[in-house]
Amino acid sequence: MIDLHTHSLLSDGELLPAELVRRAAVAGYQAVGITDHADSSNLDWIIPRIVQVCRDLNNYWPVQAIPGVELTHIPPELIAPLTVQARKLGAQVIVVHGETVVEPVPPGTNRMAIEAGVDILAHPGLITEEEVRWARQKGVCLEITSRKGHSLTNGHVARLAQKVGASLVLNTDSHAPDDLLSPEKALAIALGAGLTKEDFEGMLRNSRQILSRLK
């Protein structure tokens, strides 16, 4: 399992980054991205701490801990400049909190995240076919998620991505220990979105491709 979207208590998760990564290691994960929620108020506080703890943990445990961030509920116009700032601070995976149907995310978030060239557009809700085509052109991965509520539109996202050839990844958006997935449960999430085992393996390849771009 490669999971590039999780949260620690540096935002609204329940675990210290070290415990989150340790639990992922015990669960057999190959890599885990710590992508705590951020906006302009805390970006420069969260990312250096995640960078440091990932550096420390990677010296001792086999699971790869990846410093990242999830830009969340911000004005769409701020996504591009905050993406640049986050990368300068050391975030290696940039996730944007997409237009899920269960939260009041500002309209235009999906489009601006894609234009900014982030790595992953998380739970993009009722994303349009035009936006999915643009994500394919920009190389932005769309997320299939196991998170309750956000997962309601997995089938819609999967269908459009397959139609136009956009890349998908599967993440947990973990906030608590029980949110981490076994490979069997992850496959079940993919199948529930109308995808196949081969599609699931393709999502793992897409996650590995993101990892291959890291410094």
BALOBA-1460 file (C-alpha; in Angstrom, 3 decimals):
// residues 215
<rec num="1" residu="m" x="0.000" y="0.000" z="0.000"/>
<rec num="2" residu="i" x="1.183" y="3.475" z="-0.897"/>
<rec num="3" residu="d" x="-0.944" y="6.111" z="0.799"/>
<rec num="4" residu="l" x="-0.151" y="9.714" z="-0.094"/>
<rec num="5" residu="h" x="-2.889" y="11.435" z="1.908"/>
<rec num="6" residu="t" x="-2.947" y="11.133" z="5.719"/>
<rec num="7" residu="h" x="-3.239" y="13.450" z="8.714"/>
<rec num="8" residu="s" x="-1.507" y="13.660" z="12.075"/>
<rec num="9" residu="l" x="-2.320" y="15.748" z="15.131"/>
<rec num="10" residu="l" x="-0.404" y="18.589" z="13.500"/>
<rec num="11" residu="s" x="-3.832" y="19.258" z="11.978"/>
<rec num="12" residu="d" x="-6.983" y="17.233" z="12.741"/>
<rec num="13" residu="g" x="-5.594" y="13.704" z="12.949"/>
<rec num="14" residu="e" x="-5.372" y="11.683" z="16.164"/>
<rec num="15" residu="l" x="-1.763" y="10.474" z="16.063"/>
<rec num="16" residu="l" x="1.688" y="11.954" z="16.297"/>
<rec num="17" residu="p" x="3.472" y="11.668" z="12.938"/>
<rec num="18" residu="a" x="5.775" y="9.002" z="14.368"/>
<rec num="19" residu="e" x="2.877" y="6.822" z="15.536"/>
<rec num="20" residu="l" x="1.075" y="7.294" z="12.233"/>
<rec num="21" residu="v" x="4.127" y="6.151" z="10.289"/>
<rec num="22" residu="r" x="4.821" y="3.293" z="12.717"/>
<rec num="23" residu="r" x="1.267" y="1.988" z="12.360"/>
<rec num="24" residu="a" x="1.572" y="2.239" z="8.582"/>
<rec num="25" residu="a" x="4.824" y="0.269" z="8.725"/>
<rec num="26" residu="v" x="3.252" y="-2.481" z="10.825"/>
<rec num="27" residu="a" x="0.317" y="-2.587" z="8.381"/>
<rec num="28" residu="g" x="2.782" y="-3.342" z="5.589"/>
<rec num="29" residu="y" x="2.759" y="0.041" z="3.861"/>
<rec num="30" residu="q" x="5.572" y="0.831" z="1.440"/>
<rec num="31" residu="a" x="5.149" y="4.588" z="1.765"/>
<rec num="32" residu="v" x="2.954" y="7.070" z="3.595"/>
<rec num="33" residu="g" x="2.548" y="10.775" z="2.920"/>
<rec num="34" residu="i" x="1.874" y="13.048" z="5.884"/>
<rec num="35" residu="t" x="-0.289" y="15.770" z="4.373"/>
<rec num="36" residu="d" x="-1.759" y="17.810" z="7.170"/>
<rec num="37" residu="h" x="-4.326" y="20.513" z="6.467"/>
<rec num="38" residu="a" x="-2.911" y="23.958" z="5.833"/>
<rec num="39" residu="d" x="-3.704" y="27.450" z="4.645"/>
<rec num="40" residu="s" x="-1.667" y="30.657" z="4.776"/>
<rec num="41" residu="s" x="-1.986" y="30.770" z="8.580"/>
<rec num="42" residu="n" x="0.011" y="27.615" z="9.317"/>
<rec num="43" residu="l" x="1.821" y="26.510" z="6.157"/>
<rec num="44" residu="d" x="5.226" y="27.707" z="7.375"/>
<rec num="45" residu="w" x="4.673" y="26.068" z="10.770"/>
<rec num="46" residu="i" x="3.471" y="22.627" z="9.679"/>
<rec num="47" residu="i" x="5.703" y="21.765" z="6.750"/>
<rec num="48" residu="p" x="9.138" y="22.180" z="8.395"/>
<rec num="49" residu="r" x="7.996" y="19.952" z="11.266"/>
<rec num="50" residu="i" x="6.738" y="17.263" z="8.905"/>
<rec num="51" residu="v" x="9.956" y="17.478" z="6.897"/>
<rec num="52" residu="q" x="12.020" y="16.998" z="10.061"/>
<rec num="53" residu="v" x="10.059" y="14.048" z="11.425"/>
<rec num="54" residu="c" x="10.035" y="12.291" z="8.056"/>
<rec num="55" residu="r" x="13.801" y="12.741" z="7.801"/>
<rec num="56" residu="d" x="14.225" y="11.282" z="11.286"/>
<rec num="57" residu="l" x="11.909" y="8.310" z="10.766"/>
<rec num="58" residu="n" x="13.360" y="7.407" z="7.376"/>
<rec num="59" residu="n" x="16.687" y="6.739" z="9.100"/>
<rec num="60" residu="y" x="15.173" y="3.901" z="11.132"/>
<rec num="61" residu="w" x="12.044" y="2.356" z="9.579"/>
<rec num="62" residu="p" x="11.573" y="0.653" z="6.215"/>
<rec num="63" residu="v" x="8.354" y="2.466" z="5.321"/>
<rec num="64" residu="q" x="9.051" y="5.687" z="3.389"/>
<rec num="65" residu="a" x="7.632" y="8.723" z="5.173"/>
<rec num="66" residu="i" x="6.959" y="11.565" z="2.754"/>
<rec num="67" residu="p" x="6.492" y="15.194" z="3.832"/>
<rec num="68" residu="g" x="3.522" y="16.853" z="2.224"/>
<rec num="69" residu="v" x="0.552" y="19.112" z="2.798"/>
<rec num="70" residu="e" x="-3.140" y="19.341" z="1.969"/>
<rec num="71" residu="l" x="-4.212" y="22.859" z="1.032"/>
<rec num="72" residu="t" x="-7.704" y="23.034" z="2.457"/>
<rec num="73" residu="h" x="-10.755" y="25.311" z="2.027"/>
<rec num="74" residu="i" x="-8.699" y="28.233" z="0.737"/>
<rec num="75" residu="p" x="-9.733" y="30.777" z="-1.904"/>
<rec num="76" residu="p" x="-9.006" y="29.117" z="-5.259"/>
<rec num="77" residu="e" x="-6.866" y="32.096" z="-6.273"/>
<rec num="78" residu="l" x="-4.411" y="31.235" z="-3.463"/>
<rec num="79" residu="i" x="-3.819" y="27.636" z="-4.530"/>
<rec num="80" residu="a" x="-1.046" y="28.385" z="-7.014"/>
<rec num="81" residu="p" x="1.030" y="30.723" z="-4.820"/>
<rec num="82" residu="l" x="0.629" y="28.506" z="-1.750"/>
<rec num="83" residu="t" x="1.661" y="25.476" z="-3.821"/>
<rec num="84" residu="v" x="4.866" y="27.278" z="-4.761"/>
<rec num="85" residu="q" x="5.454" y="28.267" z="-1.135"/>
<rec num="86" residu="a" x="4.782" y="24.727" z="0.111"/>
<rec num="87" residu="r" x="7.316" y="23.241" z="-2.294"/>
<rec num="88" residu="k" x="9.917" y="25.807" z="-1.223"/>
<rec num="89" residu="l" x="9.321" y="24.804" z="2.399"/>
<rec num="90" residu="g" x="10.026" y="21.165" z="1.553"/>
<rec num="91" residu="a" x="6.640" y="19.578" z="0.881"/>
<rec num="92" residu="q" x="7.214" y="16.762" z="-1.590"/>
<rec num="93" residu="v" x="3.572" y="15.882" z="-2.182"/>
<rec num="94" residu="i" x="1.005" y="18.646" z="-2.649"/>
<rec num="95" residu="v" x="-2.613" y="17.615" z="-2.163"/>
<rec num="96" residu="v" x="-5.558" y="19.970" z="-2.574"/>
<rec num="97" residu="h" x="-8.825" y="19.368" z="-0.739"/>
<rec num="98" residu="g" x="-11.172" y="19.022" z="-3.701"/>
<rec num="99" residu="e" x="-14.832" y="19.925" z="-4.085"/>
<rec num="100" residu="t" x="-16.269" y="17.049" z="-2.059"/>
<rec num="101" residu="v" x="-20.061" y="16.977" z="-1.886"/>
<rec num="102" residu="v" x="-20.064" y="16.852" z="1.927"/>
<rec num="103" residu="e" x="-18.181" y="20.078" z="2.724"/>
<rec num="104" residu="p" x="-18.514" y="23.713" z="1.537"/>
<rec num="105" residu="v" x="-15.337" y="23.854" z="-0.543"/>
<rec num="106" residu="p" x="-15.183" y="27.037" z="-2.664"/>
<rec num="107" residu="p" x="-16.330" y="26.513" z="-6.271"/>
<rec num="108" residu="g" x="-13.418" y="26.663" z="-8.652"/>
<rec num="109" residu="t" x="-11.094" y="24.762" z="-6.310"/>
<rec num="110" residu="n" x="-10.826" y="21.724" z="-8.582"/>
<rec num="111" residu="r" x="-9.957" y="23.805" z="-11.621"/>
<rec num="112" residu="m" x="-7.396" y="26.002" z="-9.884"/>
<rec num="113" residu="a" x="-5.697" y="23.012" z="-8.231"/>
<rec num="114" residu="i" x="-5.290" y="21.386" z="-11.624"/>
<rec num="115" residu="e" x="-3.977" y="24.598" z="-13.166"/>
<rec num="116" residu="a" x="-1.472" y="24.896" z="-10.307"/>
<rec num="117" residu="g" x="-0.102" y="21.464" z="-11.175"/>
<rec num="118" residu="v" x="-0.498" y="19.920" z="-7.725"/>
<rec num="119" residu="d" x="0.265" y="16.232" z="-7.329"/>
<rec num="120" residu="i" x="-3.155" y="15.017" z="-6.172"/>
<rec num="121" residu="l" x="-6.643" y="16.491" z="-6.275"/>
<rec num="122" residu="a" x="-8.302" y="14.789" z="-3.317"/>
<rec num="123" residu="h" x="-11.936" y="13.655" z="-3.328"/>
<rec num="124" residu="p" x="-12.910" y="16.003" z="-6.192"/>
<rec num="125" residu="g" x="-16.646" y="15.365" z="-5.847"/>
<rec num="126" residu="l" x="-18.748" y="15.937" z="-8.960"/>
<rec num="127" residu="i" x="-15.767" y="17.026" z="-11.019"/>
<rec num="128" residu="t" x="-16.608" y="17.888" z="-14.612"/>
<rec num="129" residu="e" x="-15.396" y="15.997" z="-17.649"/>
<rec num="130" residu="e" x="-13.624" y="19.140" z="-18.844"/>
<rec num="131" residu="e" x="-11.721" y="19.335" z="-15.539"/>
<rec num="132" residu="v" x="-10.799" y="15.658" z="-15.751"/>
<rec num="133" residu="r" x="-9.441" y="16.185" z="-19.266"/>
<rec num="134" residu="w" x="-7.421" y="19.124" z="-17.977"/>
<rec num="135" residu="a" x="-6.085" y="16.982" z="-15.111"/>
<rec num="136" residu="r" x="-4.911" y="14.433" z="-17.663"/>
<rec num="137" residu="q" x="-3.090" y="17.123" z="-19.637"/>
<rec num="138" residu="k" x="-1.482" y="18.575" z="-16.502"/>
<rec num="139" residu="g" x="-0.521" y="15.216" z="-15.019"/>
<rec num="140" residu="v" x="-2.581" y="15.734" z="-11.866"/>
<rec num="141" residu="c" x="-3.788" y="12.523" z="-10.216"/>
<rec num="142" residu="l" x="-7.406" y="12.294" z="-9.096"/>
<rec num="143" residu="e" x="-8.122" y="10.548" z="-5.823"/>
<rec num="144" residu="i" x="-10.291" y="7.547" z="-5.084"/>
<rec num="145" residu="t" x="-10.760" y="7.686" z="-1.327"/>
<rec num="146" residu="s" x="-11.810" y="5.356" z="1.451"/>
<rec num="147" residu="r" x="-12.912" y="8.248" z="3.663"/>
<rec num="148" residu="k" x="-16.549" y="8.238" z="4.687"/>
<rec num="149" residu="g" x="-18.583" y="10.924" z="2.938"/>
<rec num="150" residu="h" x="-15.849" y="11.888" z="0.514"/>
<rec num="151" residu="s" x="-16.112" y="8.422" z="-1.029"/>
<rec num="152" residu="l" x="-19.707" y="9.007" z="-2.165"/>
<rec num="153" residu="t" x="-18.505" y="10.247" z="-5.555"/>
<rec num="154" residu="n" x="-15.752" y="7.665" z="-6.127"/>
<rec num="155" residu="g" x="-17.765" y="6.034" z="-8.903"/>
<rec num="156" residu="h" x="-18.265" y="9.328" z="-10.729"/>
<rec num="157" residu="v" x="-14.567" y="10.197" z="-10.504"/>
<rec num="158" residu="a" x="-13.517" y="6.732" z="-11.630"/>
<rec num="159" residu="r" x="-15.904" y="6.700" z="-14.586"/>
<rec num="160" residu="l" x="-14.751" y="10.040" z="-15.965"/>
<rec num="161" residu="a" x="-11.080" y="9.270" z="-15.375"/>
<rec num="162" residu="q" x="-11.391" y="6.025" z="-17.300"/>
<rec num="163" residu="k" x="-13.321" y="7.754" z="-20.086"/>
<rec num="164" residu="v" x="-10.610" y="10.348" z="-20.754"/>
<rec num="165" residu="g" x="-7.522" y="8.488" z="-19.536"/>
<rec num="166" residu="a" x="-6.770" y="10.570" z="-16.447"/>
<rec num="167" residu="s" x="-4.594" y="9.113" z="-13.697"/>
<rec num="168" residu="l" x="-6.110" y="7.862" z="-10.449"/>
<rec num="169" residu="v" x="-4.573" y="7.107" z="-7.061"/>
<rec num="170" residu="l" x="-6.163" y="5.454" z="-4.038"/>
<rec num="171" residu="n" x="-5.641" y="7.084" z="-0.638"/>
<rec num="172" residu="t" x="-7.207" y="6.801" z="2.792"/>
<rec num="173" residu="d" x="-7.301" y="10.424" z="3.983"/>
<rec num="174" residu="s" x="-6.554" y="8.798" z="7.351"/>
<rec num="175" residu="h" x="-7.283" y="10.741" z="10.524"/>
<rec num="176" residu="a" x="-7.333" y="7.821" z="12.985"/>
<rec num="177" residu="p" x="-5.577" y="4.454" z="13.405"/>
<rec num="178" residu="d" x="-8.474" y="2.436" z="12.036"/>
<rec num="179" residu="d" x="-8.488" y="4.473" z="8.816"/>
<rec num="180" residu="l" x="-5.365" y="2.744" z="7.516"/>
<rec num="181" residu="l" x="-6.142" y="-0.002" z="5.006"/>
<rec num="182" residu="s" x="-5.024" y="-3.527" z="4.360"/>
<rec num="183" residu="p" x="-4.320" y="-4.365" z="0.693"/>
<rec num="184" residu="e" x="-7.532" y="-6.399" z="0.639"/>
<rec num="185" residu="k" x="-9.641" y="-3.499" z="1.905"/>
<rec num="186" residu="a" x="-7.968" y="-1.111" z="-0.517"/>
<rec num="187" residu="l" x="-8.846" y="-3.424" z="-3.397"/>
<rec num="188" residu="a" x="-12.442" y="-3.569" z="-2.149"/>
<rec num="189" residu="i" x="-12.631" y="0.243" z="-2.249"/>
<rec num="190" residu="a" x="-11.467" y="0.187" z="-5.864"/>
<rec num="191" residu="l" x="-13.946" y="-2.509" z="-6.830"/>
<rec num="192" residu="g" x="-16.723" y="-0.559" z="-5.107"/>
<rec num="193" residu="a" x="-15.929" y="2.413" z="-7.341"/>
<rec num="194" residu="g" x="-16.530" y="0.257" z="-10.401"/>
<rec num="195" residu="l" x="-12.857" y="-0.375" z="-11.079"/>
<rec num="196" residu="t" x="-11.082" y="-3.683" z="-11.639"/>
<rec num="197" residu="k" x="-8.129" y="-5.370" z="-9.972"/>
<rec num="198" residu="e" x="-6.033" y="-4.243" z="-12.943"/>
<rec num="199" residu="d" x="-7.196" y="-0.675" z="-12.394"/>
<rec num="200" residu="f" x="-6.227" y="-0.976" z="-8.729"/>
<rec num="201" residu="e" x="-2.752" y="-2.090" z="-9.723"/>
<rec num="202" residu="g" x="-2.616" y="0.873" z="-12.102"/>
<rec num="203" residu="m" x="-3.396" y="3.228" z="-9.228"/>
<rec num="204" residu="l" x="-0.469" y="1.764" z="-7.282"/>
<rec num="205" residu="r" x="1.771" y="2.383" z="-10.297"/>
<rec num="206" residu="n" x="0.584" y="5.982" z="-10.415"/>
<rec num="207" residu="s" x="1.481" y="6.418" z="-6.751"/>
<rec num="208" residu="r" x="4.914" y="4.936" z="-7.406"/>
<rec num="209" residu="q" x="5.354" y="7.372" z="-10.270"/>
<rec num="210" residu="i" x="4.725" y="10.265" z="-7.883"/>
<rec num="211" residu="l" x="7.320" y="8.798" z="-5.537"/>
<rec num="212" residu="s" x="9.810" y="8.503" z="-8.386"/>
<rec num="213" residu="r" x="9.646" y="12.274" z="-8.916"/>
<rec num="214" residu="l" x="10.652" y="13.070" z="-5.355"/>
<rec num="215" residu="k" x="14.033" y="14.581" z="-4.660"/>
